Amino acid sequence: MAASPGPAGVGGAGAVYGSGSSGFALDSGLEIKTRSVEQTLLPLVSQITTLINHKDNTKKSDKTLQAIQRVGQAVNLAVGRFVKVGEAIANENWDLKEEINIACIEAKQAGETIAALTDITNLNHLESDGQITIFTDKTGVIKAARLLLSSVTKVLLLADRVVIKQIITSRNKVLATMERLEKVNSFQEFVQIFSQFGNEMVEFAHLSGDRQNDLKDEKKKAKMAAARAVLEKCTMMLLTASKTCLRHPNCESAHKNKEGVFDRMKVALDKVIEIVTDCKPNGETDISSISIFTGIKEFKMNIEALRENLYFQSKENLSVTLEVILERMEDFTDSAYTSHEHRERILELSTQARMELQQLISVWIQAQSKKTKSIAEELELSILKISHSLNELKKELHSTATQLAADLLKYHADHVVLKALKLTGVEGNLEALAEYACKLSEQKEQLVETCRLLRHISGTEPLEITCIHAEETFQVTGQQIISAAETLTLHPSSKIAKENLDVFCEAWESQISDMSTLLREINDVFEGRREKYGYLSLPKPMKNNANLKSLKPDKPDSEVFAAEGLKLTSSVQAFSKQLKDDDKLMLLLEINKLIPLCHQLQTVTKTSLQNKVFLKVDKCITKTRSMMALLVQLLSLCYKLLKKLQMENNGWVSVTNKDTMDSKT
């Protein structure tokens, strides 16, 4: 988000969140340890399974015995590493130390038991000393494995509690510093406190981003992304809004603008904790109503279940469920922005769905008393009819909402109202301010209602969350733009007031852009083009490469790129064998220029340059740029030679064949 840097120690804090988990190299040893616990656990499961699945009646060759012993030893070694990680976590968290240590002791004992039971050196003395091994007491290994998995699970759960506590502690620090920022009276004091606030937000961004990566529930992941999106954008808003208040302490609109930012950040911080702890404050429940598409999906599942069971639900329940769905259609039919044609069609399809449900219920009652083939066929036909009507209704609702959204986005693409507000602000024109503030409020209401309609037809829970986030953002940001514009109009020569208005306008424009992406995602889901997506309209958490370097096998982008370059050279070399000598030589000369560049880029990416990160990045960019230039020449040459080869083989190339060749190339 563009903004002037401001005084030293202040301006850069707006980039705390970036577009992901922060990308900052924090010394978070706990995070590395907890991830190490999970990494260590994975091989244990397969190794233990191998041991338990070993057949007693199999003829035991020396090779088999040695393999079993290696598995037992590998389990014990893995447990040893696991225990070290667990003990390290325990030493850093005294309140959980005793519980973690007990679980680690149990795991260690289980690992040693498994190693002893699979030790083939004891087999030679089996008959003389009666030594117990896996071959005489397989249940011993099973018991030890159960104890091991139980203790490992305890450590993982306790480690998760540690991470949650760390996120809560980080949130509390941020809140405490925000309270100090709200009360600050001097600019010098503000600079000092905001610097501390920036560092604390970096830590919180890092922790919440990693937690978002680890979440398995897609709905929770989307909620976390939405909350972090708010914090990302509000950080810069808080900076400029606070500076404006300090510069104009008696301006009511400036204070209103700042309070709005603080309030929204507090709600977002609480939302993160709610997701992390999986509980709502004061036992609240999620009161957001189910979307129309979700309701239709569940209703169709219920009626289709009648094919298997005619008695699993009541007729009244089906009728009530459909009425609830049709009642929610009022969001479309009552909207001032829904066209007359769409409204009439929605009402018509709603009436048709009611009639067909009554027909279905009538046939259903007959089917319960008469088990004839004709009744079964009539029931099937009734199910298909109402399913078809509901699908048609979904299409109509989707068309209504997406058409409205597309028209709105197109109409407001040039941001005329925002530009007018900025102009009236620097001119100090209060009368024009009132006019354009009213227009922005109308635009805001249109966008809010459109987001509400899009939520009904979004098709997935993550996209529903994204629609709710967009709705809230337009609602809040619209009011804040008006208060920021009022402040500038009252103080038209104030640079900080102008900067503040710019920041809020950029947030609005950014959300408009995100809404375009959201609309595209909704269309993709509806048309079946995309089942999984990466919340393109919300910030994506990035891997924290500094902290997870030893745990994540992913290669840097430059090294991936170099490897693909070498693969390409192999493919081109294979192609060169089809060419005549002169052409082949010309192509090989170009390949020989590319190969050393690929190797050089790989070397640069693998070289460790302590305290010279920028030098390494610069070298990677230079090598990559050179590779790209060569690739352009190489691919162009390949195209010409391919075209020449085809002409020589076929004698001529038709227009149709040429088009096909172009697309393939």
ABEGO torsion letter per residue (X at the ends): XBBBAEBBGAAAAAAAAEABAGGBBBBBAAAAAAAAAAAAAAAAAAAAAAAAABBAABBBBAAAAAAAAAAAAAAAAAAAAAAAAAAAAAAABAAAAAAAAAAAAAAAAAAAAAAAAABAAAAAAAAAAGBBBAAABAAAAAAAAAAAAAAAAAAAAAAAAAAAAAAAAAAAAAAAAAAAAAABABAAAAAAAAAAAAAAAAAAAAAAAAAAAABABAAAAAAAAAAAAAAAAAAAAAAAAAAAAAABAABAAAAAAAAAAAAAAAAAAAAAAAAAAGBBBGGBBBABBBBAAAAAAAAAAAAAAAAABAAABBAAAAAAAAAAAAAAAAAAAABAABBAAAAAAAAAAAAAAAAAAAAAAAAAAAAAABBBAAAAAAAAAAAAAAAAAAAAAAAAAAAAAAAAAAAAAAAAAAGAAAAAAAAAAAAGBAAAAAAAAAAAAAAAAAAAAAAAAAAAAAGBAAAAAAAAAAAAAAAAAAAAAAAAAAAAAABAABAAAAAAAAAAAAAAAAAAAAAAAAAAAAAAAAAGABABBAGAABBBBBBBAAAAAAABABBBAAAAAAAAAAAAAAAAAAAAAABBAAAAAAAAAAAAAAAAAAAAAAAAAABBBBGAAAAAAAAAAAAAAAAAAAAAAAAAAAAAAAAAAAAAAAGBBBAAAAAAAAAAX
